[in-house]
């Protein structure tokens, strides 16, 4: 129970301290989102706040609770550190930064942004990588107990 409380404290402190640092670097502003500015009812649709948070929760949850328990059973403290520190320094920062980059480029997806800044070759590699990752995620959902 003590490790659970420590992890909660670490996650809260990570949000308050490291989140403030990342926010200061990225400097969010009050401009309209592409879902409002470019609303077309298909690709750009403004959603209520509760739906946005529900979609984010579903995206990060997936089979995580199942595999998290399995990883904890197999690898113990290493997986504990990986989950807590990975959430603070990797997952949350990635979600925030990719969202802000997309917001500043009219809702563009990651391969489009990579193509803009790194060239067409890097964009093609990213598209192939994205398809492979989606196939692996699909395979995990098909073969994991739910």
N, C-alpha and C positions, 0 to 999 in steps of 0.2 A: 504494500500500500504506500510505503514511503517513496518508492521509485515513481509511482503514479503521480503523487503530489509534486515531487521534484520535476517531473516532466511537464506537468501543468504550469508550474511556476516558470520553468524555462521557456515554454511556448508563449506565455503572457509577457515575460520580459523581452523575448525576441520580438514580439509584435510591437511593444512600446518603444524599445530602444533601437533595434535594428530597422524596424519599419520606419521610424522617423528619419533615420539616416538615408535609407533608400528613397523615401519620399522627398527629402531635401535634394538628392541628386537628380531625380526625374522631374521634379517641380510640376505637379499636376495643376491644371488651371480650370476655369469655369466655362470653357467653350462647349458648344453643343456637341453631342455625340453624333457619329455618322447615322445611327439609327433614327435620330430625330431630323437631322439636317438633310439626309438623303433618303428619307422614308419612301419605300416603294411597295411595301406590303409583302415582299418576297425575301430579298436578301437583307434588307434593312428594316427591322421592325422593332419599335420601342416596346419593351416589356415592363410590367410592374416589378418593383424591387424584389418582392418575395419570389417571383419566378426566376429572376436572375440568380439569386442566392441558391435556389433549389437546383438549378442547372449546374452551378458551380459545385455544389455538394455532390450531385450525382456524378459529375466528371471526376472528382477526386476520390470518391468512395469506391465505386466499382467492386472489384473483388479484394480490395485492400484489407478489409477486416478479416477476411479468410486467410489471405497469404501473410498478413502481418502476424497473426497468431502462429502460423506454421513457421515463419522465419524466427519468431521469438523462441519457439520450442527448439529449433535446430541450432540457432546461433547465439542465443541468449543476449548478453550485454552488448555485443557488437551490433545486433539488430536494433536494440533499444537506442543506442547512440545514433545509429544511422537514421532511424525514424524521426527522432526528436531534432537532431541537428540538421538533417536533410530537409525537414519541413521549414525550419527557420532560415537556413542559408541558401537553399536551392529552390524548393517548390514554391514558396510564397513569393520570393523575389522573381522567379521566372514568370509566374502568373501575372504579377503586377507590371513588370517591365514589358512583357509581350502585349499585354492589354493597352498600356500607354503608347507603345510604338504603333500599334494598330489604330488607336484613336487618333494619333497625329498624322496618319496617312490614309484618312478616309475609310477606315475599316479594312484595310488590306490585310491579306493573310501572310503568314510567315514566309512561304516560298516567294511571294511577290516582293516582300521587303528585302529578302536576301538577293533576289535578282536585281533589284534597284541599286543596292549598295555593293554587291560583290560580283555581279555579272551574270550572264545567261547560263554559263557552265555551272556555277554554284547553284543557281535556281533549279536546273535540271537534276543535279545531285540531290538537292533537298526534296524535290518532288518524288523521286524514286525512294528516298529514305522515308518520306511520309507514308507512301503506299505500303512499304515493308512493315513499318511500325503499326499501321492500321490492321494489316493482316495478322501480325503477331498478337495484338490486343484482341482481335476477333477470335483467334485460336484459344487464347487464355479464357475468354468468356465461355466459349463452347465446351472446353474440357475441364473447367473448374466447377466444383460443386456449388450450387447456388441455393 
